[in-house]
Amino acid sequence: MSVVQPGGGQSRGGSQRSGSRPGGRPPGDSGRPTKAPTRGAQSGRNTDGQSGQRPRQPQKPGQRPGGKQGKGKRNVPVQAAPPRRISPTTLAFASIAVVVVVVVALVIVKVTGSSNSNPNAVAPTLTVASPTVLSELTGVSDTVINTVGVPSNSAVNPPSVLKGESPLTFAGKPGAMFIGAEYCPYCAAERWALILAFSKFGTFSGLNETTSSPWDTDPATPTFSFHGASYTSNYVTFKPIEYESNGTGPNGAGIHVISSLSSQESSLWNKYEAHFGVQTGSVPFLDIGNKIFVTSPSYNPAVLSGLNQDQVASKLTNASDPVTQSIVGTANYLIASICSITQNQPSTVCSTSTVTQASKALGLS
């Protein structure tokens, strides 16, 4: 099952499993059971305890209930009790109970229904990323990048900016860190933009192709895995981490930790998710220099539904395609974010009009 955090992504340890391990978003409802009011006297109740009824007279021998028996005499019917009134307080609590039951039912459907919607699916595997796909992704033309620019619609959520924090550095260079999980569809969508953006500053090697979990929300979203991959750059040290594996069956079967985190990495993850009000352990998580953060999906993975890596990459030449607008629009924000921690180097990347536009939109310049 997939638990979507409001303002957040998927929770560590099991997008497909009920009950996140304590450490998405993008959410959780909370409510305490309310104690029912103490039953008290009701209006219209007589001293005999029968609401709205007369006290009954003792019945004489040979007399039918409700009246006297005699020749030519009609029985006098007992007066029917009027319907009992439901107090406004009782009605209010009953309404709340109905709402709670409906919400719980919807959650159960979401938790159990989506994760088991394709019980016959095959577990994802890792294959070496196609050089053609990577070339098309990292080689998106400047024309397309500039045409997409900063998306004016709501299809792309910009990252969050936090000022006044100590700069993040790794190995003496400005640092950036991504934490994801192979099963996670939101991470799957984010990796396309991450690879495009960071390729402007360095080179990836060892990337594999895979999909997100076929038993999760947005099943089998085409993507890559950073597990076992590396990145080199003269400008920024980027640590792409896959914290957990993909699943091997419904309900989170087979998901396990595949990358141990250092104390610094774990501390940053917990600290900034708490700052942005995201449930600890939610993925995707991106920290660029302790300055720019992604703690919730940048765009809807559904835009990649039904496509494979070749089909996604082939769309990146069309600036009006929703796939291109989502991936390139997200990457443009990320490129501007990286430029803000590299002192705008390299200038060939950071001095473009699109980077300038994105920097202004984020309040970085």
Secondary structure, DSSP 8 states (H G I E B T S, - for coil): ---B-TTS-EETT-SSSSS-----------------------TTB-TTS-BT--------TT--TTS---TT---------------HHHHHHHHHHHHHHHHHHHHHIIIIIHHTS-TT------EE--HHHHHHHHT--HHHHHHH-S--STTS---EE--S----EETTEEEEEEEEETT-HHHHHHHHHHHHHHTTTEEEES-EEEE--TTSSSTT-EEEE-TT-EEEESS-EEEEEEEE---SSGGGTT--B-S---HHHHHHHHHHHHHTT--TTEE-EEEETTTEEE-S-SS-GGGGTT--HHHHHHGGG-TTSHHHHHHHHHHHHHHHHHHTTTTS-SHHHHTSHHHHHHHHHHT--
